[in-house]
C-alpha cells in the first residue's frame, strides 16, 4: 500500500457543548496540526499515487477555511459538539471529495491538539 501525507498547522477556536464541559465549555483556542494521509495500491502513469502539489492545494484550501475560525459558528458544526473527532471526519470527507483520482483506497485525517492529544478519522474512497 502506498501512502502520501501532508501536514499543516493552524489555530482555531471552539467551545464544547456537552454537559459539564468544565473550562472547555468556554471559548478557547487550540494550536492544531492536521495530518492528511492518502492510501492506495496503484501508482499512476508518472509513478504518483496523487500529485502531491494537488493534495497540498486541497489541504491548504481547507486549512484556510478553518484557520482562526470558531468551529461553533460554522454551518458544518451546527447541532454538533465541535470536537476534534468531528473536525477530523469533516476534513477527511472534504479531502476525499476534492482529490481527483481513482487510485485512492482511503483518506485518513489525524488532528493533533497542542501536540498532546490527537483524534483520527479514516474513510474508504
Secondary structure by P-SEA (a helix, b strand, c coil): cbbbbbbbbbbbbbbbccccccccccccccbbbbbbbbbbccccccccccaaaaaaaaaaaaaaaccccccccccccccccccaaaaaaaaaaaaaaccccccccbbbbbbbccccccccccccc
